[in-house]
Amino acid sequence: MSDTRCYYEQLRGRARHLVARIDDVMAELLSVEAAVEEVMQADMDNPGELSTTDSADLRQFVEAAQFSVRAAERIAVEHANDVDRAMQRLGLAARRNGESELAG
């Protein structure tokens, strides 16, 4: 295998791994969001429960994290697609029938 092909195979593998890890993070954030909603079902008047302000802040921070992860995902997916296109242009990877670029 040529050095160029090896380099691009590594680059593609890393790019796809990043996309997969970001997908994992988003799945975990959705789980956190559900946990926040469960915590917020309390009456808010008993000792030890979150205050209304803390509840709102917590929800906002989780939503901000999700927004940031979605933005990171768009960048990572586009990078992975760029690597695939570069490999095709260089003749290092042929597009197989039915194979599409990563969803983005």
C-alpha angles and dihedrals in degrees: 000000000000121000090243093053091046091050093050093045089055091046091050092047092051092047092051091045089054092052091050093049092049089051088053091051091051091051089052092048090053088053090050090050090055090049091051090052090051092051091049093057089081119108093252092223102085126088112266096027122117117265119240090252094050091047092052092046092049092051091047093050093050090048090049090051090051091050091051093048091050090052091049090049092054090052093046094048092049090050091051090049090049090054091050091049092048090051091051092049090050092048092243096121129026119210109245122220110277094008113130135186119268114286112261 
